[in-house]
Amino acid sequence: MLTLFPEMFPGPLAHSLAGKALADGLWALDAVDIRDFATDRHRSVDDTPFGGGPGMVMRADVVDAAIEGAALAAAPLVYLTPRGTPLSQDNAVRLADGPGVTLICGRFEGIDQRVLDARDIIEISLGDFVLSGGEPAALALIDACVRLLPGVMGADASLDEESFTRGLLEYPHYTRPADWCGRRVPDVLLSGHHENICAWRNEQAETITRDRRPDLWDRYQKDLKNQKEHSHERD
């Protein structure tokens, strides 16, 4: 983890499931201060942009020195930036299955493009909005990956039912009391009929996805169509 604010870590990751897993040694985090790789007495990491414009840009030489001195060997380099590829569950699964990751948290107007190109750095975005820096996005990405590591979740089977796992948003959940303020739990969930419960949950997941995320719904429909076509080809 390369950042100008190492004191922000582990932050919330020191608590709950991620925190317990960190204490148990199931994952590790090393927050490195990029300023330690500056070469002047002011520990400068940024400068004005060529071509003019507002703000400052993080220097390629300083960021590159930080990568050279602190990056994990064989681990992908990931820069958190609004212009990156949107973070998805598939991204998180791939990163969690890998040898680790070196995250680079930008500040100001971002990082000099030359070091991004030279180091073949992966750019990932948390969404279509702008943060003050990459640190909050890094915390979210780390949490998304850590919870997928073996031994972190109490019931690994619950991962199979989460949003995005099958390309759908998750179905609604209910617990006691069965009747709250005149609002009853759907009867099917009290029936004990597991096949009907599974069918209801799938229907709910499909409806919620279709209504709230038409982009995901279209992709889900295409995946189903491809699966059916491949099944017919095998037959």
Beta strands, then each sheet from edge to edge (+ up, - down):
strand 1: 2-3
strand 2: 32-33
strand 3: 46-47
strand 4: 57-58
strand 5: 77-86
strand 6: 102-105
strand 7: 122-125
strand 8: 179-180
strand 9: 183-184
sheet 1: 1+ 2+
sheet 2: 3+ 4-
sheet 3: 6+ 5+ 7+
sheet 4: 8+ 9-
end
